[in-house]
Amino acid sequence: MPGSRRGFTLIEIMVVMVLIGILASFAVLSIGGGPRDRLLEEGQRLAALMALQQQEAILSGEIRGIQFSRQGYAILTLSEKGHWEPPEATETLIHRQLPEDLTLGLWVDNRPAPLEKTDFPQVLLLNSGEATEFVAVFRFVDDPALDAPLYRVAGDAMGRLTVGEVTR
């Protein structure tokens, strides 16, 4: 037929492009920011804070400690009077409260460590660079499954830190 045209109009092409953009957005949002990423973020935060505190202990000549609980952890320093107290540095870097759906477990010298509130930290960061051997494991509170994601931060006696996902 002489009057018929083949092809798509500009409006039809634009509608299809918008639909593809919306579908691509949903795909990107469903991929990123999963549970494993949240555990990874908490583990990396603890490792970075510990590395910073190890350097601070060496530079200042002070002994630092980390006091863990199921809901978070706090940095302490040993005062001249022999008491553990928060360091005088910035207040934002000395205490971390975990999100409500996350918890952590702690092993010190290959034994489960109590996480009740005490006057002493479970992990020491000495001014020589040495530290208490420990493993801190982050997990979700309501996920008891055997294949539930876990993320660990471990430190050896020489103060070296390792971080990574726990595989079972």
C-alpha beads as a LAMMPS data file, in Angstrom:
LAMMPS data file: protein, C-alpha beads

168 atoms
167 bonds

1 atom types
1 bond types

-500.0 500.0 xlo xhi
-500.0 500.0 ylo yhi
-500.0 500.0 zlo zhi

Masses

1 110.0

Atoms # bond

1 1 1 0.000 0.000 0.000
2 1 1 1.349 3.393 -0.844
3 1 1 0.164 5.180 2.391
4 1 1 1.314 2.682 5.043
5 1 1 4.535 3.334 6.947
6 1 1 6.697 0.829 8.752
7 1 1 8.523 1.523 12.020
8 1 1 7.898 3.018 15.457
9 1 1 6.979 6.518 16.464
10 1 1 9.167 8.554 18.759
11 1 1 6.586 8.229 21.569
12 1 1 6.598 4.429 21.335
13 1 1 10.406 4.322 21.506
14 1 1 10.433 6.671 24.525
15 1 1 7.846 4.557 26.388
16 1 1 9.935 1.429 25.833
17 1 1 13.092 3.257 27.016
18 1 1 11.330 4.407 30.214
19 1 1 10.111 0.858 30.916
20 1 1 13.635 -0.541 30.405
21 1 1 15.024 2.124 32.766
22 1 1 12.497 1.243 35.470
23 1 1 13.235 -2.476 35.178
24 1 1 16.992 -1.833 35.276
25 1 1 16.560 0.276 38.441
26 1 1 14.705 -2.541 40.184
27 1 1 17.426 -4.996 39.172
28 1 1 20.219 -2.774 40.520
29 1 1 18.390 -2.134 43.794
30 1 1 17.745 -5.829 44.378
31 1 1 21.402 -6.745 43.835
32 1 1 23.185 -4.218 46.095
33 1 1 23.034 -3.737 49.853
34 1 1 22.185 -7.294 50.844
35 1 1 22.636 -8.851 54.274
36 1 1 26.195 -9.970 53.565
37 1 1 27.110 -6.383 52.717
38 1 1 25.851 -5.178 56.105
39 1 1 27.921 -7.780 57.947
40 1 1 30.937 -6.937 55.788
41 1 1 30.523 -3.251 56.613
42 1 1 30.404 -3.904 60.377
43 1 1 33.433 -6.176 60.239
44 1 1 35.443 -3.690 58.217
45 1 1 34.415 -0.876 60.568
46 1 1 35.707 -2.828 63.590
47 1 1 38.959 -3.751 61.818
48 1 1 39.596 -0.151 60.750
49 1 1 38.873 1.163 64.246
50 1 1 41.167 -1.434 65.801
51 1 1 43.984 -0.625 63.379
52 1 1 43.608 3.062 64.236
53 1 1 43.597 2.350 67.973
54 1 1 46.678 0.113 67.665
55 1 1 48.541 2.987 66.028
56 1 1 47.264 5.415 68.668
57 1 1 48.471 3.079 71.436
58 1 1 51.937 2.879 69.888
59 1 1 52.214 6.622 69.238
60 1 1 50.847 7.756 72.595
61 1 1 52.500 5.026 74.669
62 1 1 49.117 4.168 76.211
63 1 1 47.535 0.754 76.559
64 1 1 44.183 0.560 74.800
65 1 1 41.437 -1.997 75.167
66 1 1 38.216 -2.977 73.487
67 1 1 35.225 -3.850 75.607
68 1 1 32.741 -5.989 73.668
69 1 1 29.074 -6.687 74.291
70 1 1 26.502 -8.483 72.150
71 1 1 25.212 -5.099 70.958
72 1 1 28.517 -3.342 70.214
73 1 1 31.930 -2.386 71.468
74 1 1 33.781 0.506 73.076
75 1 1 37.391 1.679 73.090
76 1 1 38.995 2.205 76.493
77 1 1 42.392 3.431 77.635
78 1 1 44.246 2.600 80.839
79 1 1 44.588 5.770 82.900
80 1 1 47.594 6.618 85.051
81 1 1 45.493 5.649 88.084
82 1 1 44.972 2.142 86.664
83 1 1 41.324 2.611 85.654
84 1 1 39.863 1.810 82.244
85 1 1 38.085 4.811 80.756
86 1 1 37.227 6.236 77.333
87 1 1 40.159 8.002 75.652
88 1 1 40.092 11.770 75.406
89 1 1 39.994 11.605 71.580
90 1 1 36.918 12.255 69.496
91 1 1 33.797 10.816 71.091
92 1 1 32.419 9.392 67.822
93 1 1 35.230 6.870 67.409
94 1 1 35.164 5.286 70.838
95 1 1 31.763 3.561 70.986
96 1 1 29.812 1.579 68.387
97 1 1 26.263 0.400 68.915
98 1 1 25.308 -2.332 66.420
99 1 1 22.009 -2.152 64.542
100 1 1 19.244 -4.018 66.415
101 1 1 19.213 -6.974 64.017
102 1 1 22.967 -7.664 64.343
103 1 1 24.872 -9.270 67.185
104 1 1 28.413 -10.428 67.762
105 1 1 30.192 -13.273 69.449
106 1 1 33.719 -13.148 70.849
107 1 1 36.445 -15.727 71.363
108 1 1 39.623 -14.816 73.238
109 1 1 42.565 -17.218 73.226
110 1 1 40.387 -19.840 71.468
111 1 1 37.677 -19.784 74.168
112 1 1 34.265 -18.102 74.174
113 1 1 34.545 -14.807 76.045
114 1 1 31.792 -13.469 78.307
115 1 1 30.087 -10.389 76.901
116 1 1 28.585 -9.029 80.112
117 1 1 29.486 -5.491 81.145
118 1 1 32.702 -5.458 83.189
119 1 1 35.255 -2.889 84.241
120 1 1 37.899 -4.443 81.996
121 1 1 38.172 -4.851 78.228
122 1 1 38.367 -8.359 76.770
123 1 1 40.935 -7.381 74.118
124 1 1 44.093 -5.381 74.870
125 1 1 46.079 -3.311 72.379
126 1 1 49.524 -2.798 73.885
127 1 1 51.794 0.153 73.166
128 1 1 54.385 -2.328 71.819
129 1 1 52.035 -3.268 68.960
130 1 1 51.093 -6.607 70.486
131 1 1 47.472 -7.515 71.208
132 1 1 45.218 -10.139 72.724
133 1 1 44.384 -12.976 70.333
134 1 1 40.676 -12.797 69.523
135 1 1 37.964 -13.586 66.996
136 1 1 34.820 -11.430 66.784
137 1 1 31.994 -12.838 64.664
138 1 1 29.110 -10.703 63.401
139 1 1 25.768 -12.332 62.579
140 1 1 22.056 -11.612 62.366
141 1 1 20.076 -12.016 65.593
142 1 1 17.127 -13.914 64.094
143 1 1 18.957 -16.178 61.614
144 1 1 19.886 -19.503 63.281
145 1 1 20.227 -21.368 59.952
146 1 1 23.458 -23.259 59.336
147 1 1 24.023 -21.358 56.108
148 1 1 23.348 -17.952 57.719
149 1 1 25.958 -15.340 56.775
150 1 1 28.733 -14.688 59.307
151 1 1 31.589 -12.221 59.148
152 1 1 34.656 -12.347 61.358
153 1 1 37.458 -10.077 62.484
154 1 1 40.440 -11.858 64.036
155 1 1 43.614 -10.589 65.640
156 1 1 46.776 -12.426 66.591
157 1 1 49.315 -11.759 69.360
158 1 1 51.429 -9.620 67.025
159 1 1 48.504 -7.245 66.429
160 1 1 47.820 -8.399 62.852
161 1 1 44.158 -8.289 61.856
162 1 1 42.340 -10.481 59.351
163 1 1 38.777 -9.968 58.159
164 1 1 36.510 -12.103 56.043
165 1 1 33.322 -14.046 55.618
166 1 1 33.038 -17.277 57.590
167 1 1 32.473 -20.320 55.407
168 1 1 31.070 -23.479 56.931

Bonds

1 1 1 2
2 1 2 3
3 1 3 4
4 1 4 5
5 1 5 6
6 1 6 7
7 1 7 8
8 1 8 9
9 1 9 10
10 1 10 11
11 1 11 12
12 1 12 13
13 1 13 14
14 1 14 15
15 1 15 16
16 1 16 17
17 1 17 18
18 1 18 19
19 1 19 20
20 1 20 21
21 1 21 22
22 1 22 23
23 1 23 24
24 1 24 25
25 1 25 26
26 1 26 27
27 1 27 28
28 1 28 29
29 1 29 30
30 1 30 31
31 1 31 32
32 1 32 33
33 1 33 34
34 1 34 35
35 1 35 36
36 1 36 37
37 1 37 38
38 1 38 39
39 1 39 40
40 1 40 41
41 1 41 42
42 1 42 43
43 1 43 44
44 1 44 45
45 1 45 46
46 1 46 47
47 1 47 48
48 1 48 49
49 1 49 50
50 1 50 51
51 1 51 52
52 1 52 53
53 1 53 54
54 1 54 55
55 1 55 56
56 1 56 57
57 1 57 58
58 1 58 59
59 1 59 60
60 1 60 61
61 1 61 62
62 1 62 63
63 1 63 64
64 1 64 65
65 1 65 66
66 1 66 67
67 1 67 68
68 1 68 69
69 1 69 70
70 1 70 71
71 1 71 72
72 1 72 73
73 1 73 74
74 1 74 75
75 1 75 76
76 1 76 77
77 1 77 78
78 1 78 79
79 1 79 80
80 1 80 81
81 1 81 82
82 1 82 83
83 1 83 84
84 1 84 85
85 1 85 86
86 1 86 87
87 1 87 88
88 1 88 89
89 1 89 90
90 1 90 91
91 1 91 92
92 1 92 93
93 1 93 94
94 1 94 95
95 1 95 96
96 1 96 97
97 1 97 98
98 1 98 99
99 1 99 100
100 1 100 101
101 1 101 102
102 1 102 103
103 1 103 104
104 1 104 105
105 1 105 106
106 1 106 107
107 1 107 108
108 1 108 109
109 1 109 110
110 1 110 111
111 1 111 112
112 1 112 113
113 1 113 114
114 1 114 115
115 1 115 116
116 1 116 117
117 1 117 118
118 1 118 119
119 1 119 120
120 1 120 121
121 1 121 122
122 1 122 123
123 1 123 124
124 1 124 125
125 1 125 126
126 1 126 127
127 1 127 128
128 1 128 129
129 1 129 130
130 1 130 131
131 1 131 132
132 1 132 133
133 1 133 134
134 1 134 135
135 1 135 136
136 1 136 137
137 1 137 138
138 1 138 139
139 1 139 140
140 1 140 141
141 1 141 142
142 1 142 143
143 1 143 144
144 1 144 145
145 1 145 146
146 1 146 147
147 1 147 148
148 1 148 149
149 1 149 150
150 1 150 151
151 1 151 152
152 1 152 153
153 1 153 154
154 1 154 155
155 1 155 156
156 1 156 157
157 1 157 158
158 1 158 159
159 1 159 160
160 1 160 161
161 1 161 162
162 1 162 163
163 1 163 164
164 1 164 165
165 1 165 166
166 1 166 167
167 1 167 168
